[in-house]
Amino acid sequence: MLDTYRHKVALIGDGAVGSAFAFSLLQSTHEIDELVIIDRHATKATGDADDLADITPLTSPVKIYAGTYDDTADADVAVITAGVPRKPGESRLDLVNKNAAIMHDIVSQVTASGFSGVFVISSNPVDILTTLVQRISNFPRERVIGTGTSLDSMRLRVLLSKKLHLSVNAIDAQILGEHGDTSFAAFDEITINGKPLTARTTLSSEDKTRIEEAVHQAGGKIIANKGATFYGIGKCLAYITSAIIENRNVVLPVSAPLDGEYGIDNLYLGSPAVINSQGIGQVIEYPLSASERAKMQQSATAMQEVLANINY
């Protein structure tokens, strides 16, 4: 699927997240030479393409242009950020029917072009929409990925670094489950410089509750202050896309296709996975404690209930 000499990325949705992704992608990899931007506001896409082209002398020579769904036919990766953004006080699940209809329209047009690459989705609610993209496209499950809990996990690492007075790079910590209110921190699996967190410090149950709540509230806090979140998710999208293009085999918690892992089937949910040129190279099932496994099941149940009632 991936050509040694030519890699093309299609961005669908040129809002704040899409623009942040494109800017980050151009600085994350030198192995793409074409980026097409597709948006219902064609002049906005044209303006962004021209603006982004100005940085290519300082990054790498990439052809950047505004296009149509026909231009996705030969893309290696189609990144979808389009959708109605979350408003202050609104949950990600409140968006589901509106964005499910948008996603159906987009995916139908992309697949009609002949696209045979990897879908990467960040539109919310991302686990639900990633599941729908796979069902609508009928693509192999490994070739559909959602950003999942990648951003939540970065927020967890930032919070822990502040509490423990450590560099974020010393901490390996994951948020699992839904990218939303039923997500949870896998505290038992956190490591500091490769050693268990418990070898360095002990977090009380109150500490853990406060940290998880802070992760849940982080996005809403940013939205209340500036209207949207886009730098963090844009970087996560660029990281995932670069891992696909460069066949990096990196591990990141994403909306991954579960097929028996954690006792869950036929659903995309936040779990660590290997990301490479296949898309999802392997889903990694964490050895969760009984209480963590129950939280994962709770998250899956919440997602399945929403999926059963979607209209688009």
Order of alpha helices (4+ residues) and beta strands (2+ residues): beta-alpha-beta-alpha-beta-beta-alpha-beta-alpha-beta-alpha-beta-beta-beta-beta-beta-alpha-alpha-beta-beta-beta-alpha
